[in-house]
Amino acid sequence: MASTPTSLRPAGSVLRRRLTVTGVVQGVGFRPFVHVLATRFGLAGHVANGPSGVLVEVEGSAGSVEGFCHRLESDAPPLAEITTVTAEDVPAVGGTGFVIRPSAPGRGRTLVPPDIATCDACLAEFAAPADRRYRHPFITCTHCGPRYTITTGLPYDRATTSMSPFPMCAPCADEYTDPADRRFHAQPIACWSCGPRLRLTCPPDAPLEAEAALSEARRLLAAGAILAVKGIGGYHLVCDAADRSAVGELRRRKARGDKPFAVMAADVATASRLGRLGPAERALLTGPARPIVLLRRHRVAALLLAEAVCPGSPDVGVMLPYTPLHRLLFGLPGDIPGPGALVVTSGNRSGEPLVTDDQEALRRLDGLADAWLGHDREIVVACDDSVVRARADGTLMPVRRSRGFAPARIDLPVRVRPVLAVGGDLKNTLCLAEGRSAWLSAHIGDMDDLAAQAAFERAERHLRTLTGVRPEWLAADRHPAYRSAQWAGRHAGGRPLVTVQHHHAHIAAVMAENGLDGSAPVIGVAFDGTGYGDDGAIWGGEVLLADYRGYRRVAHLAYVPLPGGDAAVRNPYRTALSHLRAAGLDWTPDVPSTAACRPHELGLLARQLDRGLACPSTSSMGRLFDAVSSLAGICHRSRYEAQAAVELEAAAVDAGPQRGGYAFELRRTPERLMLLDPAPVIRAAVADVRAGADAALIAACFHVAVSDAVRAACRAARTDTRIGTVALSGGVFGNALLDELCTAGLAEDGFTVLRHTLVPPGDGGLALGQAVVAAHID
């Protein structure tokens, strides 16, 4: 902070100082905090939201001004994140009193915080029968509630939120204007008299409102119904998680296959009965973001959850209620007790984006929901639930970065030109970046649907509005068929469009979030399912020597044909048969993958592989996980993305730690590339199958083999390059067991290991890497 030292001024002299505070300082109670602080120090002046942050002028004795400036940063509200404070002394003007002025218009940059779970103070009022907000579904204050999903523009004021259609009643207005009140200038302030209204629609019955709507919603859930419930960032489909019939029916209606459902537990005690809950998991569950936390499932969880909630998964995704409405679905003291856990899954049809609009919900969720519990506050932008995991060392592994985290600023270790990075086509998020700041959108989803592409455009416009970034460059994946890249090409408008190789973007993302400036390369291990390679093949088992300016492939998984392309992704037995042939093994009926394939299809696949027809080459580690899952008899047909790999990990977890595993063959090509040949692994796995080994043992030995191969490839790369830093990225590292095995092994080998803690290792983190790489294109 630029100011004149106190010691150079007479203690009693009058001083006026103008300050500009940037960062997450709007929507977090910062102006009320400044008002209270200035009043405490006896200062005159004013505070206002401005286009670039919060603008403050204070006047009083030099000692009081200096004390105020010190406390401004040290005592800031809990949700505030101050980036900079600039100050200049200006002529004193006299006057008394301190006021909050109307927001100053203009263009600039400020930051809106993510949506935050209901705070303890609001929950206490919410549960107190004598309080005027008792059981109010929209109770909030300056420390909690919706921000990102209700903001339509900046500066952040009620007029630029979707609360603008709700005039405050007199008691709310009194709280809003009282500097001593917790709701002083809380823009989403509301109560039963003036706030949004709940409405339950259950055709053919007449709609119900307020408490009647809540009572009927709880009754319907207890009776086994499926409800569409409007949350902060979109609709959820909700049912009793212990009701086998309701969960099975929801799975059938949504055509979800075996993909796990998320669960909302009534409280921490219930969550602890569902999965392993250590200190890190507990902190995530109860923190302000309230994400879905992946917990290693307890065997006793089957007593609390229907089997169809998360079949075949080693984890159960658990979250706690983060809005008052969610808490009311479980019931408060005095209500008929509700379920201990609810299935709470995204309100959409399979492959479509999250539903946010009320009329759209009635149309698009027709046939999925039995009733609709909504309200009349608009959701400005969709924001799905975040999914995270706590690693053994307590660090966070994001799986889906969305509600509670978006659009929080990511600090960059290098300066970047104003850029829009559009991410990939799966698990899409986009990124706007400028200077040393990057902002990622909430999770958008897969881009193969027109509705998803429209959601992408809404998210892009909204993020531009909130950040003030006007991109001069665009960055996209190098895959020519990606819809995200095609969108970027159509919207470049003469601006440069940089295409970034998929796995380079993965490694750049993990470098950026770990603070590397790119002056030294890293050994990047990028394992995933699909990425467009420089040679036109499908990459996905890559070891790169990379910095932000470029990369060199130093090792990769040996190529095998992928018979039928996407058909093999959906049917892992096809990939397994290709790996069997590459390993020199016959397709005998005692191998589960052969038995899973219909006899006439075996002949077709053999001819297809002989002729190389529709058999793109792949080095994908994700596909190898699929193949071994099928060879072990675990999963032959994937009904959701990565199902075979998820169930293979589950089996390996059941087997427990293994001292030894299978072994890849590592050999050099004439071009000095190192090939990780899985043929010996395939042969060993098949031998174990024929010997009657348990599938869990095969799964565990395979995980150890992959970890050992990573270690060997990195040691070889270090010998060649003397580089001692390894960056792990790509969707395969969403596998917690592999992530821990590789990290522990590499650390034992003396490497510095970089992992994701801010953005997902999968394609949800691609846009960050694209943005940083684009900044280094000359």
C-alpha positions in Angstrom: 0.0 0.0 0.0 1.5 3.3 -1.1 1.2 5.9 1.7 3.4 8.4 3.7 4.9 6.9 6.9 3.0 8.0 10.0 6.3 9.0 11.7 6.7 11.9 9.2 3.4 13.5 10.2 2.3 15.2 13.4 0.2 12.8 15.4 -2.8 15.2 15.5 -2.7 16.3 11.9 -5.7 15.7 9.6 -5.2 13.3 6.8 -7.5 12.2 3.9 -6.7 9.1 2.0 -8.2 7.5 -1.1 -8.0 3.7 -1.5 -8.9 1.3 -4.3 -9.3 -2.3 -3.1 -9.4 -5.0 -5.8 -10.1 -8.7 -5.6 -13.2 -10.6 -4.3 -14.6 -7.5 -2.5 -18.1 -7.2 -3.9 -20.9 -9.4 -2.6 -19.0 -10.3 0.6 -20.0 -7.6 2.9 -16.9 -5.5 2.3 -18.7 -2.1 2.1 -20.5 -2.7 5.4 -17.2 -3.8 6.9 -15.5 -0.6 5.8 -18.4 1.5 7.2 -18.2 -0.2 10.6 -14.4 0.1 10.6 -14.3 3.8 9.6 -16.9 4.6 12.2 -14.9 2.7 14.9 -11.9 4.9 14.1 -14.0 8.1 14.1 -13.3 8.8 10.4 -15.3 10.8 7.9 -15.7 9.8 4.2 -17.4 7.3 2.0 -17.2 3.9 0.3 -18.7 2.7 -3.0 -18.5 -0.2 -5.4 -16.6 0.7 -8.5 -15.9 -0.9 -11.8 -12.6 -2.2 -10.6 -13.3 -3.0 -7.0 -14.2 -1.0 -3.9 -13.4 2.7 -3.7 -12.8 4.3 -0.2 -12.0 7.8 1.1 -11.3 8.3 4.8 -10.5 11.5 6.6 -9.4 12.0 10.2 -6.3 12.1 12.4 -3.2 10.6 10.9 -3.1 7.9 13.5 -6.7 6.9 13.0 -6.3 6.7 9.2 -3.1 4.6 9.5 -5.0 2.3 12.0 -7.9 2.0 9.6 -5.6 1.1 6.6 -3.9 -1.6 8.6 -7.2 -3.2 9.8 -8.7 -2.9 6.3 -6.6 -5.9 5.2 -6.0 -7.7 8.5 -9.7 -7.8 9.5 -11.4 -8.2 6.1 -14.7 -10.2 6.0 -14.2 -14.0 5.8 -15.3 -14.3 2.2 -13.2 -11.4 0.9 -10.0 -12.1 -1.0 -8.0 -8.9 -1.4 -5.7 -8.8 -4.4 -4.4 -5.2 -4.2 -4.8 -2.1 -2.1 -3.6 1.2 -3.7 -3.6 4.4 -1.8 -2.9 8.1 -2.3 -3.2 11.0 0.1 -5.5 13.7 -1.2 -6.5 17.2 0.2 -8.7 17.1 3.2 -12.3 18.4 2.6 -13.7 18.5 6.1 -17.1 17.1 6.9 -18.4 14.5 9.3 -19.9 11.0 9.1 -19.2 8.1 6.9 -21.6 6.9 4.2 -22.0 4.2 1.7 -22.5 5.8 -1.7 -24.2 4.4 -4.8 -22.0 2.3 -7.0 -19.8 4.1 -9.5 -20.6 3.0 -13.1 -17.9 2.3 -15.7 -15.9 -0.5 -17.2 -13.2 -2.2 -15.2 -12.6 -5.5 -13.4 -13.9 -6.7 -10.1 -14.6 -10.2 -8.8 -17.8 -11.8 -7.8 -17.5 -14.6 -5.2 -18.8 -18.1 -5.7 -22.1 -19.2 -4.2 -21.6 -20.0 -0.5 -23.4 -22.4 1.8 -25.8 -21.0 4.4 -23.7 -19.7 7.4 -24.2 -20.8 11.0 -25.7 -17.4 12.1 -28.4 -17.7 9.4 -29.1 -21.4 10.3 -29.6 -20.4 13.9 -32.3 -17.9 12.9 -33.7 -20.3 10.4 -34.3 -22.9 13.2 -35.6 -20.5 15.8 -39.5 -20.4 16.0 -39.4 -16.8 17.3 -37.4 -15.4 14.4 -39.2 -13.8 11.6 -37.1 -15.9 9.1 -38.0 -19.1 10.8 -38.0 -21.8 8.1 -37.4 -19.2 5.4 -36.2 -21.1 2.3 -34.1 -18.1 1.1 -32.4 -16.9 4.3 -29.0 -15.3 3.6 -26.7 -12.5 4.8 -23.5 -10.8 3.7 -21.5 -14.0 4.7 -23.5 -16.6 2.7 -25.9 -17.5 -0.1 -26.0 -17.0 -3.8 -23.7 -14.6 -5.6 -22.3 -15.9 -8.9 -25.6 -17.4 -10.1 -27.7 -14.4 -9.4 -25.3 -11.6 -10.8 -26.3 -10.1 -14.1 -23.7 -7.2 -14.2 -21.3 -5.1 -12.2 -20.8 -3.3 -9.9 -22.5 -5.8 -7.7 -25.7 -4.3 -6.3 -29.3 -5.5 -6.0 -30.2 -3.9 -9.3 -27.6 -6.1 -11.0 -28.9 -9.4 -9.6 -31.9 -11.5 -10.1 -33.2 -10.2 -6.7 -34.0 -6.9 -8.4 -37.7 -7.9 -9.0 -38.3 -8.3 -5.3 -38.7 -4.9 -3.5 -37.6 -5.1 0.1 -40.3 -4.9 2.8 -39.8 -2.3 5.6 -38.1 -4.6 8.1 -35.7 -5.9 5.4 -35.0 -2.4 4.3 -34.2 -1.4 7.9 -31.7 -4.3 8.2 -30.2 -3.4 4.8 -29.5 0.1 5.9 -28.4 -0.5 9.5 -24.5 -0.6 9.8 -24.8 -2.7 12.9 -26.8 -5.4 11.2 -25.3 -8.6 9.6 -27.5 -7.9 6.5 -26.2 -4.4 6.0 -26.1 -4.1 2.2 -26.7 -7.8 1.7 -28.0 -7.8 -1.8 -30.0 -11.1 -1.7 -31.8 -10.0 1.5 -35.4 -11.3 1.7 -38.0 -12.7 4.1 -41.3 -14.4 3.9 -43.0 -11.1 3.2 -40.8 -9.8 0.3 -38.7 -12.6 -1.0 -39.0 -15.3 -3.7 -41.9 -17.7 -3.4 -41.7 -21.5 -3.4 -44.1 -23.3 -5.7 -44.9 -27.0 -5.9 -46.3 -28.2 -9.2 -47.7 -31.7 -9.2 -50.1 -32.2 -12.1 -53.1 -32.6 -12.2 -53.3 -31.1 -8.7 -53.4 -27.3 -8.2 -50.0 -25.8 -7.4 -49.1 -25.2 -3.7 -47.0 -22.4 -2.3 -44.8 -21.7 0.8 -45.1 -24.1 3.7 -47.8 -26.1 2.0 -45.4 -26.7 -0.9 -42.7 -27.9 1.5 -45.0 -30.2 3.4 -46.3 -31.9 0.3 -42.7 -32.2 -1.1 -41.6 -34.1 2.0 -44.7 -36.3 1.8 -44.0 -37.1 -1.8 -40.4 -38.0 -1.1 -41.5 -40.3 1.7 -43.9 -42.0 -0.7 -41.2 -42.8 -3.2 -41.7 -39.9 -5.6 -39.0 -38.2 -7.7 -38.9 -34.4 -7.4 -37.3 -31.8 -9.5 -36.0 -29.3 -7.0 -34.6 -25.8 -8.0 -31.3 -25.2 -6.3 -28.9 -22.3 -6.5 -27.4 -23.1 -9.9 -30.0 -25.3 -11.5 -32.6 -28.1 -11.0 -31.8 -31.4 -9.2 -33.7 -34.6 -9.4 -34.2 -35.9 -5.9 -35.5 -39.0 -4.2 -35.0 -41.0 -1.0 -31.6 -42.7 -1.3 -32.7 -45.7 0.7 -35.8 -46.4 -1.4 -34.8 -49.1 -3.8 -37.8 -48.6 -6.0 -37.4 -44.8 -6.3 -33.7 -45.0 -7.0 -34.1 -47.7 -9.6 -36.9 -45.7 -11.2 -34.8 -42.6 -11.4 -32.0 -44.5 -12.9 -34.3 -46.0 -15.5 -36.0 -42.7 -16.4 -32.7 -40.9 -16.7 -31.2 -43.7 -18.8 -28.2 -43.3 -16.6 -26.8 -46.8 -16.8 -24.7 -47.7 -13.8 -23.2 -44.2 -13.3 -23.1 -43.4 -9.6 -25.6 -40.9 -8.1 -24.5 -38.2 -5.6 -26.1 -38.3 -2.2 -27.0 -35.5 0.2 -26.7 -36.6 3.8 -28.8 -34.9 6.4 -25.8 -34.2 8.6 -22.2 -35.1 9.3 -23.1 -38.1 11.4 -25.0 -39.6 8.6 -22.2 -38.9 6.1 -19.8 -40.7 8.4 -21.9 -43.8 8.2 -21.7 -43.8 4.4 -18.0 -43.4 3.8 -14.6 -42.9 5.4 -14.6 -39.5 6.9 -11.2 -38.1 8.0 -10.4 -34.6 9.0 -9.8 -33.4 5.4 -13.1 -34.9 4.2 -15.0 -33.4 7.1 -13.5 -30.0 6.4 -14.6 -30.2 2.8 -18.1 -31.4 3.6 -18.7 -28.6 6.2 -16.7 -25.8 4.5 -18.4 -22.8 2.7 -18.1 -24.4 -0.8 -20.0 -27.6 0.3 -19.0 -29.7 -2.7 -19.8 -33.4 -3.3 -16.9 -35.2 -1.6 -15.9 -38.6 -2.8 -15.6 -40.9 0.3 -14.3 -44.5 0.2 -17.5 -46.3 0.8 -18.2 -48.3 4.0 -19.6 -51.7 3.6 -22.4 -50.8 6.1 -23.4 -48.0 3.6 -25.5 -50.6 1.9 -27.8 -50.5 4.9 -28.4 -46.8 4.4 -28.4 -46.6 0.6 -30.2 -48.5 -2.1 -27.8 -50.7 -4.0 -28.5 -48.8 -7.2 -27.1 -45.5 -5.8 -23.5 -46.2 -6.7 -23.1 -49.8 -8.0 -19.5 -50.9 -8.8 -17.9 -47.7 -7.4 -15.3 -47.7 -4.6 -16.6 -44.3 -3.6 -19.8 -42.7 -2.6 -20.2 -39.0 -3.5 -21.6 -37.2 -0.4 -22.6 -33.6 0.2 -24.4 -31.8 3.0 -27.3 -29.4 2.6 -26.0 -26.0 1.4 -29.2 -24.1 1.0 -32.1 -23.6 3.5 -34.4 -25.3 1.0 -32.3 -28.5 1.1 -32.5 -28.5 4.9 -36.2 -28.2 4.8 -36.4 -31.3 2.6 -34.9 -33.2 5.5 -37.2 -31.5 8.0 -36.5 -29.4 11.1 -37.3 -30.3 14.7 -41.1 -30.8 15.0 -41.5 -32.1 11.4 -42.1 -35.7 10.6 -38.6 -37.1 10.2 -37.4 -37.1 6.7 -34.9 -39.5 5.0 -31.4 -39.7 6.3 -30.0 -39.3 2.8 -31.4 -38.1 -0.6 -30.2 -38.9 -4.1 -29.5 -35.4 -5.5 -28.5 -35.6 -9.1 -28.3 -33.0 -11.9 -31.7 -32.0 -13.3 -31.2 -32.9 -17.0 -31.6 -35.8 -19.4 -28.5 -37.8 -20.2 -26.1 -35.8 -22.3 -28.0 -32.5 -21.9 -26.9 -29.5 -19.9 -28.3 -28.6 -16.5 -31.9 -27.1 -16.5 -32.2 -23.7 -14.9 -35.4 -22.1 -16.3 -38.8 -23.0 -14.7 -40.8 -23.4 -17.9 -37.9 -25.4 -19.5 -37.9 -27.6 -16.4 -41.5 -28.5 -16.8 -40.8 -29.4 -20.5 -37.4 -31.0 -20.4 -37.9 -32.9 -17.1 -41.3 -34.2 -18.0 -41.2 -37.9 -17.7 -38.3 -37.7 -15.3 -39.9 -36.0 -12.3 -43.3 -36.6 -10.6 -43.4 -33.0 -9.2 -41.5 -29.7 -9.5 -40.5 -27.7 -6.4 -39.4 -24.4 -7.8 -39.3 -20.7 -7.0 -39.5 -17.4 -8.9 -35.9 -16.2 -8.5 -34.1 -16.4 -11.8 -30.9 -18.5 -12.1 -28.7 -16.3 -14.3 -26.1 -18.9 -15.2 -26.0 -22.7 -14.6 -23.7 -24.0 -12.0 -23.6 -27.7 -11.2 -22.4 -29.2 -8.0 -18.6 -29.5 -7.6 -17.0 -32.9 -7.0 -13.8 -33.2 -5.0 -11.6 -35.8 -3.3 -9.3 -35.4 -0.3 -6.0 -37.1 -0.9 -4.2 -39.0 1.9 -1.9 -36.0 2.5 -4.9 -33.8 2.9 -4.6 -31.9 -0.4 -7.6 -31.4 -2.6 -8.1 -33.2 -5.9 -10.9 -31.4 -7.9 -12.9 -33.8 -10.1 -15.5 -31.2 -11.2 -14.8 -27.5 -10.4 -18.1 -25.7 -10.3 -20.4 -24.4 -7.5 -18.5 -23.0 -4.5 -15.4 -22.6 -6.6 -16.3 -20.9 -9.8 -15.6 -18.1 -10.7 -12.8 -17.8 -8.1 -9.6 -16.2 -9.5 -6.6 -18.4 -10.2 -3.3 -16.6 -9.7 -1.0 -17.2 -12.7 2.8 -17.4 -12.4 3.3 -15.7 -15.8 1.6 -12.8 -17.5 -0.8 -13.6 -20.3 -2.4 -11.6 -23.0 -6.3 -11.3 -22.9 -7.4 -14.7 -24.0 -10.4 -16.9 -24.2 -9.6 -20.6 -24.0 -12.5 -22.8 -24.9 -11.4 -26.2 -23.4 -12.3 -29.5 -24.8 -15.5 -31.4 -25.8 -15.9 -33.5 -22.7 -16.4 -32.0 -19.2 -16.1 -28.6 -20.8 -15.1 -25.5 -18.9 -13.9 -22.3 -20.5 -11.3 -19.9 -19.2 -10.8 -16.1 -19.5 -7.3 -14.8 -18.6 -5.4 -11.6 -18.6 -2.3 -10.4 -16.8 -1.7 -12.8 -13.9 -5.3 -13.8 -13.5 -7.4 -16.6 -14.8 -11.1 -17.3 -14.3 -12.7 -20.6 -15.2 -16.4 -21.0 -15.8 -18.5 -23.5 -13.9 -18.7 -27.0 -15.3 -20.6 -26.9 -18.6 -20.5 -30.6 -19.7 -20.1 -32.4 -23.0 -20.4 -30.4 -26.1 -22.1 -32.9 -28.4 -25.6 -31.3 -27.8 -26.9 -28.0 -29.2 -28.3 -27.2 -25.8 -24.9 -27.6 -24.3 -23.4 -25.4 -26.9 -26.0 -22.7 -26.1 -25.1 -23.1 -22.4 -21.4 -22.6 -23.3 -22.3 -19.3 -25.1 -24.3 -18.1 -22.0 -21.4 -19.0 -19.7 -18.9 -17.2 -21.9 -21.0 -14.0 -22.0 -21.6 -14.1 -18.3 -17.9 -14.7 -17.4 -16.9 -11.8 -19.7 -19.3 -9.6 -17.9 -18.0 -10.5 -14.5 -14.3 -10.3 -15.3 -14.2 -7.5 -17.8 -11.7 -9.5 -19.9 -12.0 -8.6 -23.6 -10.1 -11.5 -25.3 -7.7 -10.5 -28.1 -6.7 -14.2 -28.7 -8.5 -17.4 -28.6 -7.2 -20.9 -27.7 -8.7 -24.3 -28.5 -7.8 -28.0 -28.7 -6.0 -29.2 -31.8 -8.6 -31.8 -32.6 -10.2 -30.7 -35.8 -13.6 -32.3 -35.0 -14.0 -30.8 -31.5 -17.1 -28.6 -31.4 -15.4 -26.3 -28.9 -12.6 -25.7 -31.4 -15.1 -25.2 -34.3 -17.0 -22.6 -32.1 -13.7 -20.8 -31.6 -13.0 -20.7 -35.3 -16.5 -19.3 -36.0 -16.2 -16.6 -33.3 -12.5 -15.6 -33.8 -13.6 -12.5 -35.8 -10.1 -11.9 -37.1 -8.4 -12.5 -33.7 -5.6 -15.1 -33.7 -6.7 -18.6 -32.8 -4.1 -20.8 -31.2 -4.6 -24.6 -31.3 -3.0 -26.4 -28.4 -2.1 -30.1 -28.3 -4.4 -31.8 -25.8 -1.7 -33.4 -23.5 0.5 -30.3 -23.7 -2.5 -28.3 -22.3 -2.9 -30.9 -19.5 0.7 -30.5 -18.4 0.7 -26.7 -18.8 -2.4 -26.6 -16.5 -0.7 -28.5 -13.7 2.4 -26.3 -14.1 0.5 -23.1 -14.0 -1.5 -24.0 -10.8 1.7 -25.1 -9.1 3.3 -21.7 -9.8 5.9 -22.6 -12.4 7.0 -19.7 -14.6 8.0 -22.1 -17.5 11.7 -21.2 -17.4 12.6 -24.8 -16.9 10.8 -27.8 -18.5 9.2 -30.7 -16.6 8.6 -34.3 -17.3 4.9 -34.4 -17.9 3.0 -37.6 -17.5 -0.4 -37.2 -19.3 -2.7 -40.2 -19.1 -6.2 -40.1 -20.4 -8.7 -41.7 -22.7 -8.5 -39.6 -25.9 -6.4 -36.8 -27.2 -5.5 -35.8 -30.8 -1.9 -36.7 -31.5 0.6 -35.0 -33.7 0.7 -38.1 -36.0 -3.1 -38.2 -36.2 -3.3 -41.2 -33.8 -5.3 -41.2 -30.6 -2.8 -40.3 -27.8 -3.4 -40.8 -24.1 -0.4 -42.6 -22.6 2.2 -39.8 -22.9 5.4 -38.8 -21.2 6.4 -35.3 -22.5 9.3 -33.0 -21.9 7.3 -29.8 -21.7 7.3 -26.1 -20.8 4.7 -23.4 -21.9 6.4 -22.8 -25.3 6.4 -26.4 -26.4 6.9 -30.1 -25.7 8.7 -33.1 -26.9 7.4 -36.7 -26.7 9.9 -38.8 -24.8 7.9 -41.9 -24.1 4.4 -43.3 -24.7 2.3 -46.4 -24.4 2.8 -48.7 -27.4 0.1 -48.3 -30.1 -2.7 -50.8 -30.6 -5.6 -50.6 -33.0 -8.9 -49.5 -31.6 -11.5 -51.5 -33.5 -14.5 -49.4 -34.3 -13.1 -46.3 -32.6 -16.0 -45.1 -30.3 -17.6 -48.5 -30.4 -14.5 -49.9 -28.6 -14.8 -47.1 -26.0 -18.4 -48.2 -25.3 -17.4 -51.9 -25.4 -14.1 -52.5 -23.5 -14.0 -56.2 -24.6 -13.2 -54.9 -28.1 -10.1 -53.1 -26.8 -9.2 -56.1 -24.7 -9.3 -58.3 -27.9 -7.0 -55.9 -29.7 -4.5 -56.0 -26.8 -4.7 -59.8 -26.7 -3.8 -59.9 -30.4 -1.0 -57.4 -29.9 0.4 -59.6 -27.1 0.3 -62.7 -29.3 -2.5 -64.4 -27.5 -5.4 -66.3 -29.0 -9.0 -65.3 -28.4 -9.9 -68.4 -26.5 -13.2 -68.8 -24.7 -11.6 -69.1 -21.3 -10.7 -65.4 -21.4 -13.7 -63.3 -20.2 -13.3 -60.7 -23.0 -13.7 -63.4 -25.6 -16.7 -65.0 -23.9 -18.3 -61.5 -23.7 -18.2 -61.1 -27.5 -20.8 -62.8 -29.6 -19.3 -65.5 -31.9 -20.3 -63.8 -35.2 -18.8 -60.5 -33.9 -15.5 -62.2 -33.1 -15.1 -63.0 -36.8 -16.0 -59.5 -37.8 -13.5 -58.0 -35.4 -10.8 -60.4 -36.6 -11.3 -59.3 -40.2 -11.5 -55.7 -39.2 -8.2 -55.9 -37.4 -6.6 -57.8 -40.3 -7.6 -55.1 -42.8 -7.1 -52.2 -40.4 -10.6 -51.0 -41.3 -11.9 -48.3 -38.9 -9.1 -49.2 -36.5 -7.4 -46.0 -35.5 -4.1 -46.4 -33.6 -4.2 -45.4 -29.9 -1.6 -45.0 -27.1 -4.4 -44.4 -24.6 -3.8 -45.4 -21.0 -7.5 -45.0 -20.4 -8.3 -47.6 -23.0 -5.7 -50.0 -21.5 -7.5 -49.7 -18.1 -10.7 -50.6 -20.0 -9.0 -53.6 -21.6 -7.7 -55.0 -18.3 -11.1 -54.5 -16.7 -12.7 -56.6 -19.4 -9.9 -59.2 -19.3 -10.4 -59.6 -15.5 -14.1 -60.1 -16.1 -15.1 -56.9 -14.3 -16.7 -54.7 -17.0 -17.2 -55.6 -20.7 -19.7 -52.8 -21.7 -19.4 -49.2 -20.4 -22.7 -47.5 -19.8 -21.1 -44.3 -18.7 -17.7 -42.7 -19.3 -14.8 -44.5 -17.6 -17.1 -47.2 -16.0 -14.6 -50.0 -16.7 -11.8 -48.1 -15.1 -13.8 -47.0 -12.1 -14.8 -50.6 -11.4 -11.2 -51.8 -12.0 -10.1 -49.3 -9.3 -12.8 -50.5 -7.0 -11.6 -54.1 -7.4 -8.0 -53.1 -6.7 -9.0 -51.2 -3.6 -10.8 -54.3 -2.3 -7.6 -56.4 -2.8 -5.6 -54.1 -0.6 -1.9 -53.1 -1.0 0.3 -55.2 -3.2 4.1 -55.5 -2.9 4.5 -56.6 -6.5 2.6 -56.4 -9.8 2.9 -57.1 -13.5 5.6 -55.4 -15.5 5.6 -53.4 -18.8 8.4 -53.9 -21.2 10.3 -50.6 -21.8 12.3 -50.4 -25.0 13.8 -47.7 -27.2 12.7 -47.0 -30.7 15.3 -46.0 -33.4 14.1 -42.4 -32.8 15.1 -42.7 -29.1 11.5 -42.7 -28.0 10.7 -45.0 -25.1 7.8 -47.4 -25.6 5.8 -48.7 -22.7 4.7 -52.0 -24.1 1.8 -53.6 -22.2 2.0 -57.0 -23.9 3.8 -58.6 -20.9 1.1 -57.2 -18.6 -1.7 -58.6 -20.8 0.0 -62.0 -20.9 0.4 -62.1 -17.1 -3.1 -61.0 -16.4 -4.5 -63.7 -18.8 -2.3 -66.3 -17.1 -3.8 -65.3 -13.7 -7.3 -65.5 -15.1 -6.6 -69.0 -16.4 -5.2 -69.9 -13.0 -8.4 -68.8 -11.3 -7.0 -65.7 -9.7 -9.5 -63.3 -8.2 -10.3 -60.2 -10.3 -9.3 -58.0 -7.4 -5.8 -59.4 -7.4 -5.5 -58.8 -11.1 -6.7 -55.2 -10.8 -4.3 -54.5 -8.0 -1.3 -56.0 -9.8 -2.2 -53.9 -12.9 -2.3 -50.7 -10.9 1.2 -51.4 -9.5 2.4 -52.2 -13.0 1.3 -48.8 -14.3 2.9 -47.0 -11.3 6.1 -48.9 -11.9 6.1 -48.0 -15.6 5.6 -44.3 -14.8 8.6 -44.5 -12.4 10.8 -46.2 -14.9 9.9 -43.9 -17.7 10.6 -40.8 -15.5 13.9 -42.2 -14.3 15.0 -42.7 -17.9 13.9 -39.2 -18.8 15.8 -37.8 -15.9 18.9 -39.7 -17.0 18.6 -38.2 -20.4 17.7 -34.6 -19.4 18.6 -34.2 -15.7 15.1 -32.9 -15.0 13.8 -33.8 -11.6 10.3 -32.4 -11.6 7.3 -34.6 -12.8 3.9 -33.2 -13.5 0.9 -35.7 -13.4 -2.2 -34.8 -15.3 -5.0 -36.3 -17.4 -8.3 -38.0 -16.5 -6.6 -41.3 -15.6 -5.1 -39.5 -12.6 -8.6 -39.0 -11.2 -8.0 -42.6 -10.1 -7.1 -42.0 -6.4 -5.2 -45.3 -6.1 -3.0 -44.7 -9.1 -2.5 -41.1 -8.1 -1.2 -42.1 -4.7 1.0 -45.0 -6.0 2.7 -42.8 -8.6 3.2 -39.9 -6.3 4.7 -42.0 -3.5 6.9 -43.9 -5.9 8.2 -40.9 -7.7 8.9 -39.1 -4.4 10.8 -42.2 -3.3 12.8 -41.9 -6.5 13.8 -38.3 -5.6 11.4 -36.4 -7.9 9.5 -33.3 -7.1 5.9 -34.2 -8.0 3.3 -31.7 -9.2 -0.4 -32.6 -8.9 -3.7 -30.8 -9.5 -5.2 -29.0 -6.5 -7.1 -26.2 -8.2 -8.5 -27.6 -11.4 -9.4 -31.2 -12.4 -6.7 -33.5 -13.8 -9.3 -34.4 -16.5 -10.6 -32.3 -19.4 -12.2 -29.8 -16.9 -8.7 -28.3 -16.5 -7.7 -28.1 -20.2 -8.8 -24.5 -20.7 -6.3 -23.2 -18.1 -3.4 -24.9 -19.8 -4.6 -23.7 -23.2 -4.7 -20.1 -22.0 -1.1 -20.2 -20.6 0.3 -21.9 -23.7 -1.4 -19.3 -26.0 0.4 -16.6 -24.1 3.7 -18.0 -25.2 3.0 -18.1 -28.9 5.1 -15.5 -30.7 
